[in-house]
Amino acid sequence: MSSNSAHSVAPGALSQNSIVVAMSGGVDSSVAAYLLAQTGAQLVGVSMQVWDYKKSCSDNSKATCCSPADFNDARRVAAKLDMPYYVVDFEAYFEKEVINRFVETYQLGMTPNPCIDCNSRVKFRELRERALSFGCSHVATGHYARIRESEHGFHLLRGVDGDKDQSYFLYTCRQDELGKTLFPIGGYTKPEIREIAREVGLVTANKPESQDICFVAGSVQDFVAKIGGRQRSGDFVLRDGTKVGEHDGIHRFTVGQRKGLNIGGLSEPLYVVDLDPATHRVILGSREDLKREGFPVKEMHWVNPQLIKRIDAGETGFEVDVIVQVRSRHRGVRARMKVLDRDRCSFTWHDEWAAISPGQAAVVYDLNNEEVLAGGRIARG
């Protein structure tokens, strides 16, 4: 183990508390449960039934959400750790708060991130309510992220494994939630997690990685069409309005996309630079046409306790130099954040720039690119 792999929870520290462990049936949540079991804490394993993918996918679906095999694996891990285990039904709530929003966002010509909605609206809201009904004080998950407490409050940090870091998806966590949340594997790398699982004989040790959007089998575009109904076709146009082709629906595209346009005969590569839901047009241009001096962000959530204090005091108009990450596989670019009000910010690039997609999350980190300060949804602008 590396020096960074010290247990995130000291042995015995939680012996007086009871913890609900969210168990997906994968290796990460399995090892999270194992590490907590080593502390002597009382644990309850919970798997969340959130989506019956057979309703929208064929029998040979490769979707990993709510698979009976996953629940069986989680149950076997729980039995090995001698902890009670339950499957709870969140399907109706998940469909309303995650699936419907996912489909509607694509139909509006924007790019959603359902993992953020799942974390904020299901795992850290509904699951916490269920934990309280079990008499449990904390919720633990297998996220690659860390929480550090200071005299100011709780700080959300990137996971030690930069390739697996999931802090980007967690920016909606409130201070009171962070205080009752555990990320036991955040101080480990993925290879170390698999090594632990093999050493202690967990059935999930060599289980393959789950896909990015667990409830989608096949293409996102086909899923949106099946759940949301037939989508209206439209035109590909250049920025000057010249028509260069036709498409089967704006839900099939996202700003910054280059592949899959199937348009030839032009002198330079084309990118999607905008989507117009009113006319169902996909606007194409060069990579340079993607460049923006800055962008607006709405639906802000404040995570850093010092920033929360300033916002709660009604302070606005101040500016902070930050690193902003604009998609899950982006490591972030330096920018200046201007706080317009509690719910809105604007960002101006510093030296580099990144293509932005309305609807995606912009997550703000400190200049060390380690601590999550805030986050919100990229707005049209």
C-alpha positions in Angstrom: 0.0 0.0 0.0 1.2 3.5 -0.7 1.6 6.1 2.1 -1.6 7.7 0.9 -3.6 4.6 1.6 -4.1 5.0 5.3 -7.6 4.2 6.4 -9.9 7.2 5.9 -11.6 6.1 9.2 -9.5 5.3 12.2 -10.2 1.8 13.7 -12.7 2.0 16.5 -13.6 5.7 15.7 -17.1 4.7 14.6 -17.8 1.9 17.0 -20.6 3.8 18.6 -22.3 4.7 15.3 -24.3 2.8 12.8 -23.8 3.2 9.1 -25.8 2.5 6.0 -23.4 1.4 3.3 -24.7 1.9 -0.3 -23.8 -1.3 -2.1 -23.9 -1.5 -5.8 -22.5 -5.0 -6.1 -19.2 -3.7 -7.4 -15.7 -3.9 -5.9 -15.6 -0.3 -4.7 -18.6 -0.4 -2.5 -17.7 -3.9 -1.3 -14.2 -2.7 -0.1 -15.8 0.4 1.4 -18.0 -1.9 3.5 -15.0 -4.1 4.4 -12.9 -1.2 5.6 -15.7 0.1 7.7 -16.3 -3.4 9.2 -12.7 -3.3 10.3 -13.4 -0.3 12.5 -16.0 -2.2 14.5 -18.9 0.0 13.4 -22.4 -1.4 13.1 -23.2 -1.6 9.4 -26.3 -2.1 7.3 -25.9 -2.9 3.6 -28.4 -1.3 1.2 -28.8 -1.7 -2.6 -31.0 0.7 -4.4 -33.5 -0.6 -7.0 -33.7 2.5 -9.1 -34.4 1.3 -12.7 -35.8 -1.8 -14.4 -33.8 -1.6 -17.6 -35.9 -4.4 -19.2 -38.7 -1.8 -19.6 -36.6 0.1 -22.1 -33.9 -2.3 -23.3 -33.8 -5.8 -24.8 -33.1 -8.9 -22.8 -29.4 -8.9 -23.9 -29.0 -5.5 -22.3 -25.6 -4.7 -20.9 -26.9 -2.0 -18.6 -25.5 -2.5 -15.1 -28.3 -0.8 -13.1 -30.3 -3.0 -10.7 -29.1 -6.3 -12.2 -30.1 -9.3 -10.2 -26.5 -10.5 -10.4 -25.3 -7.2 -8.9 -27.7 -7.6 -5.9 -26.5 -11.2 -5.5 -22.9 -10.1 -5.3 -23.8 -7.4 -2.8 -25.7 -9.9 -0.7 -22.7 -12.3 -0.7 -20.3 -9.6 0.4 -22.7 -8.5 3.2 -23.0 -12.1 4.3 -19.2 -12.5 4.4 -19.0 -9.3 6.5 -21.8 -10.5 8.8 -24.0 -7.4 8.2 -27.7 -7.2 7.4 -28.5 -6.4 3.8 -31.6 -4.9 2.2 -32.8 -3.9 -1.3 -34.9 -0.7 -1.2 -37.2 0.4 -4.0 -36.4 3.9 -5.3 -37.6 3.3 -8.8 -40.5 5.7 -9.0 -38.5 8.5 -7.4 -35.5 7.8 -9.6 -37.6 7.9 -12.8 -39.0 11.3 -11.8 -35.9 12.9 -10.5 -33.2 11.4 -12.7 -34.5 9.7 -15.8 -37.1 12.3 -16.8 -34.7 15.1 -16.2 -32.0 13.3 -18.3 -34.4 12.9 -21.3 -35.8 16.4 -21.0 -32.4 18.0 -20.9 -31.3 16.3 -24.1 -34.6 17.3 -25.8 -33.8 20.9 -24.9 -30.5 20.7 -26.7 -28.4 20.5 -23.6 -26.1 17.9 -22.1 -27.2 16.4 -18.7 -25.2 14.6 -16.1 -27.5 12.0 -14.5 -24.8 10.8 -12.0 -24.9 14.2 -10.3 -28.7 14.1 -10.1 -28.5 10.6 -8.7 -26.1 11.6 -6.0 -27.9 14.7 -5.0 -31.5 13.5 -5.3 -31.3 9.8 -4.4 -28.1 8.8 -2.7 -27.7 11.8 -0.4 -31.4 12.6 0.1 -33.6 9.5 -0.1 -31.0 7.0 1.0 -30.2 9.3 4.0 -33.9 9.3 5.0 -33.9 5.5 4.7 -30.8 5.3 6.9 -32.5 7.4 9.6 -35.5 5.0 9.5 -33.0 2.2 10.2 -31.6 4.1 13.1 -28.3 4.8 11.3 -26.4 8.0 11.8 -24.1 7.9 8.7 -24.2 7.0 5.1 -21.1 5.5 3.3 -20.5 5.0 -0.4 -17.7 3.7 -2.6 -16.9 7.1 -4.2 -13.3 8.0 -4.9 -13.4 11.3 -2.9 -12.4 12.5 0.6 -13.8 14.6 3.4 -11.6 16.6 5.7 -12.9 18.5 8.8 -11.4 21.8 9.9 -12.3 24.5 12.4 -14.4 26.0 9.6 -16.4 22.9 8.7 -16.2 20.1 6.2 -14.1 20.1 3.1 -14.8 17.9 0.0 -11.5 16.8 -1.7 -10.6 14.9 -4.7 -9.8 11.2 -4.3 -6.1 10.2 -4.2 -6.5 8.2 -7.5 -6.7 11.0 -10.1 -7.9 8.6 -12.7 -10.9 7.5 -10.6 -11.6 10.7 -8.7 -15.4 11.3 -8.4 -15.6 14.5 -6.5 -16.9 16.2 -9.7 -20.2 14.3 -9.1 -20.6 15.3 -5.5 -20.7 19.1 -5.5 -24.3 19.2 -4.3 -23.4 17.8 -0.9 -24.3 20.2 1.9 -22.3 20.7 5.0 -24.7 18.8 7.2 -24.5 15.9 4.7 -20.7 15.9 4.5 -20.7 15.7 8.3 -22.7 12.4 8.2 -21.0 10.9 5.0 -18.1 8.5 4.7 -15.9 7.8 1.6 -13.8 4.9 2.9 -11.9 4.3 -0.3 -11.0 7.9 -1.2 -7.5 7.5 0.1 -6.7 4.5 -2.1 -6.0 3.9 -5.7 -8.1 1.5 -7.8 -5.4 -1.2 -8.0 -5.1 -1.0 -4.2 -8.8 -1.5 -3.8 -8.7 -4.6 -6.0 -5.7 -5.9 -4.1 -7.6 -5.5 -0.8 -10.7 -7.3 -2.3 -8.5 -10.2 -3.5 -6.7 -10.5 -0.1 -9.9 -10.8 1.9 -11.7 -13.0 -0.7 -14.5 -10.6 -1.8 -16.5 -12.1 -4.7 -16.3 -8.7 -6.5 -12.5 -8.5 -6.5 -12.2 -9.0 -10.3 -15.5 -7.6 -11.4 -15.3 -5.4 -14.5 -15.9 -1.6 -14.3 -19.5 -0.4 -14.7 -20.4 1.8 -17.6 -20.7 5.6 -17.2 -24.5 5.8 -17.3 -25.6 2.7 -15.5 -29.3 2.7 -16.6 -28.5 3.0 -20.3 -27.9 -0.1 -22.5 -26.8 0.7 -26.0 -26.6 4.3 -27.0 -27.8 7.3 -25.0 -29.5 8.6 -28.1 -31.6 5.5 -28.6 -32.5 5.5 -24.9 -33.7 9.1 -25.1 -35.8 8.3 -28.2 -37.4 5.3 -26.6 -38.2 7.0 -23.3 -39.0 10.4 -24.6 -40.8 9.4 -27.8 -40.0 10.1 -31.4 -37.7 13.0 -31.8 -38.0 15.7 -34.5 -35.5 15.7 -37.3 -33.7 18.9 -38.4 -30.9 20.4 -40.4 -27.1 20.7 -40.0 -26.2 24.3 -40.8 -23.0 26.3 -40.8 -22.7 29.4 -38.6 -23.8 31.6 -41.6 -27.0 29.5 -42.0 -25.8 27.4 -44.9 -27.5 23.9 -44.8 -25.0 21.1 -45.2 -27.1 18.1 -44.2 -29.9 16.6 -42.1 -30.1 14.8 -38.8 -32.5 12.6 -36.8 -32.8 14.8 -33.7 -30.8 17.3 -31.6 -30.7 14.8 -28.7 -28.0 12.9 -30.7 -25.5 15.7 -30.4 -23.7 17.8 -27.8 -21.6 21.0 -28.1 -18.0 20.1 -28.8 -18.8 16.9 -30.6 -16.8 16.1 -33.7 -17.4 12.4 -34.4 -20.6 10.9 -35.8 -21.6 13.9 -37.9 -21.2 12.0 -41.2 -20.7 15.2 -43.2 -18.0 15.2 -45.9 -16.8 17.4 -48.7 -15.6 20.3 -46.5 -12.1 21.6 -46.2 -11.8 21.4 -42.4 -13.1 19.3 -39.6 -16.5 20.4 -38.2 -17.6 20.5 -34.6 -21.0 21.0 -33.0 -20.8 24.6 -31.8 -24.5 25.1 -30.8 -27.9 23.5 -30.7 -31.1 25.3 -31.4 -34.1 23.5 -29.8 -36.6 26.0 -31.3 -35.6 25.2 -34.9 -34.0 21.8 -34.3 -30.9 23.0 -36.0 -27.4 21.7 -35.2 -24.9 24.5 -35.8 -21.5 23.5 -37.0 -18.2 25.3 -37.1 -14.4 25.0 -36.6 -12.8 24.2 -33.3 -12.0 27.9 -32.9 -15.7 28.6 -33.1 -16.1 26.7 -29.9 -14.0 29.2 -28.0 -15.8 31.5 -25.6 -14.2 34.2 -23.4 -16.3 32.9 -20.5 -19.6 31.4 -19.6 -22.5 31.7 -17.1 -23.4 29.1 -14.5 -26.7 28.8 -12.6 -28.1 26.6 -9.8 -25.0 27.1 -7.8 -24.2 24.9 -4.8 -21.6 26.1 -2.3 -19.4 23.5 -0.7 -16.4 25.2 0.9 -17.4 26.4 4.4 -15.6 29.8 4.1 -17.4 30.6 0.9 -20.7 29.5 2.4 -20.1 32.0 5.2 -19.6 34.8 2.7 -22.6 33.8 0.6 -24.8 33.5 3.7 -23.7 37.0 4.8 -25.1 38.3 1.5 -21.8 39.1 -0.1 -21.8 39.2 -3.9 -19.8 40.7 -6.7 -16.5 39.3 -5.4 -14.1 37.4 -7.7 -11.9 34.3 -7.0 -9.2 32.7 -9.1 -10.1 29.0 -9.3 -9.8 25.8 -11.4 -13.1 24.9 -13.1 -13.8 21.5 -14.4 -16.5 21.4 -17.1 -17.0 17.7 -17.7 -16.3 14.5 -15.8 -13.1 13.6 -17.8 -11.7 17.1 -17.8 -9.0 17.9 -15.2 -9.9 21.6 -15.1 -8.7 24.9 -16.4 -7.8 28.0 -14.5 -10.5 30.7 -14.6 -11.8 33.7 -12.6 -15.1 33.2 -10.9 -17.4 36.2 -10.3 -20.1 35.6 -7.8 -23.3 37.3 -9.1 -25.6 36.1 -6.3 -26.3 32.9 -4.4 -27.5 31.0 -7.4 -25.4 32.5 -10.3 -21.7 32.9 -11.2 -19.8 33.9 -14.3 -16.4 32.5 -15.4 -13.7 34.0 -17.5 -10.9 31.8 -18.8 -7.3 32.7 -17.7 -4.8 31.2 -20.1 -6.4 28.1 -21.5 -10.0 27.4 -22.5 -12.2 24.4 -22.8 -15.3 23.7 -24.9 -18.4 24.0 -22.7 -21.8 22.3 -23.1 -24.9 23.9 -21.6 -26.5 21.6 -19.1 -23.3 20.0 -18.0 -21.8 20.7 -14.6 -19.1 23.3 -13.9 -17.4 22.2 -10.7 -15.1 24.7 -9.0 -11.8 23.7 -7.3 -9.1 25.6 -5.4 -5.9 26.5 -7.2 -4.3 23.3 -6.0 -7.0 21.5 -7.9 -7.8 19.5 -4.8 -10.8 20.9 -2.9 -14.3 21.3 -4.3 -15.4 24.9 -3.6 -18.7 25.0 -5.5 -20.5 23.8 -8.6 -23.5 24.5 -10.8 -25.1 23.9 -14.3 -23.6 25.6 -17.3 -26.2 28.0 -18.8 -26.7 29.2 -22.3 -25.1 32.5 -22.7 
